[in-house]
Amino acid sequence: MSIHDDVFARIKSLLQDEDDWVSAMSTVVCELHNSFEHFHWTGFYRTVEPNLLKIGPYQGGHGCLVIPFDKGICGAAAKTGETQDVPDVHARPEHIACSSSTLSEVVVPVKSTTGDVVAVLDLDSDYPAAFSPSDIEFTEHLCQYLGNKYF
């Protein structure tokens, strides 16, 4: 079993009887942040009104509190509904530098069963090109699971 499979199984087990979305996000962030040494900032941004994200549960240094859909990598993921894989944040002029140490980032949308983006999962690393295709596939699968379970 890969580490991704192991972490996903733990998350599913922990969330088995959980129906509260905030508790679920907190649990997911804790598991991810403590399972992968290259996840230096791990958190959710929630869609709180049309075209606006607000910070949700996270681990790591302080994050940006509010992100419009038309700003940053998180906004791009929310606006397009597509995963944003950014091996070098300095190559994306729209990147919002919440932390000066971040060098790479992956942001995955969490969609409801009707296809609305209800949140994004933001993973930042202080290493360049830190996220493997397996990391991305895993987080996309996880976010699909969360969207189907809670929305």
N, C-alpha and C positions, 0 to 999 in steps of 0.2 A: 504494500500500500504506500502511495506517495504521501509526502507531507500535506499536499493539497487535499487529497482524499481524507486523510486523518483529521485535518482541521475542519473540513466540511462535515464529516460525520459527528465531530464533537459539537459543532454549532447546531446541527439538526437535533441532536440529542438534548442540548441545553434549551432549545426553543420549542421542544415537542409540545408542551402544554401552555406555552406563553402566548397570550393574546394581546399584550400591550406593545405597541410599536416602539415606544421610547426605550422600554426595557430590552427589547430585541436588539435595537441599534446599539445600545450600550454593551450588551453581551458580545455582539459580533465584533465591535471595535476592540474590545479587550482581548478576545481570542486572536484576532488578526495581528494586533500590535505586539502581542507577546509570543506569537508563534513564528514570526519572520523577522530576522534581525535587520533586514534592509528596509523595513517599513518604519520610517522615522517619525512620520506624522500620519495618523490613521483616523479618519472621521467621516461623518455624514454631514451633508448640507441638505436641509429639507426645503421643499417648495412650500412656502407659507402663503403666497398669493401669486396671481399670474405674473410670470417673468421675474420672480424674486426668490432667492435662496437665503436661508438663515442657517447659521451653524447649529449642528446637532451634537450628539455625543461624539467625543473625540479623545484621543490620547496623543500626547506630544506637547510641544509648545503651543502658545496661543495661536489660534487661527483667525482669519478674517471673519467678522461677525455677520456681514451682509454681502451678498454677491448677486447683482442683477444678471439675468440670463445673457445679456450682451457684453459681459465683462469676464475676462479670465478663462482659464481652462475648465473650471467647474461650470461656469456659465455656458460655455460651448457645448459641454456634454448635456446639460439640461435643455438647451435650445434645440440641439440637433437630435437628441435621444440616442446618440452614438458614443461609444467609448472613445476617450481621448488618451492616446499613448504618446507621451512626450519624453523621449530619451534625454533631451537637452532643453531644459526650460528657457535657457537664454536664446534659443533659436525661435521661440514663439513670442513675438512682441506683446501679445495680449496677456501673457502670464502675469498674474498678480503675485508679487513677492511678499507673502505673509511671513516667510522666514528666509533670510539671506543665505542660509546653508542649503536650501533645497536645490538639487541639481536635476532630478528627474521626477516625473509625476505620471500617474494613471488615474483617470476619473471615469467611473462606470455609472451610468444611469440606473436607477431603480424605477421600474415602470409598473403601474397598476395593471390589472387584467384588461383594462380598456385602452392601454397604451400611453396613458399620461405619465409624465416624469414626476414622481412624488418625492424623489430625493436623488442625490448622487453620493457615491462612495468615493472619497478622495484619498489616495495613497501617495505620499511624498517620500522621497529618499534623498539623503545627502550624498549618494553615490550617483555618478552618471550612468544612464542606461541600465538602471537597477532592476527593472521589471522584465521578467522573461515572458515568452509567449504562454508558458504554463501558468504563470501568475495571472496573466490577463484572462485567459480562458477560465481559470478557477474563479476569479472575482466576477466575471460576467455570469457564470453559472450560479454563484451565490446570490448576486443581485436579482437574477430572474427568480430564484427560489423565494427570496424575501418579498418581491413584488407580488408573486402569486399567493403567498401565505397571508400577507397582511393587507392586500388591496385587491 
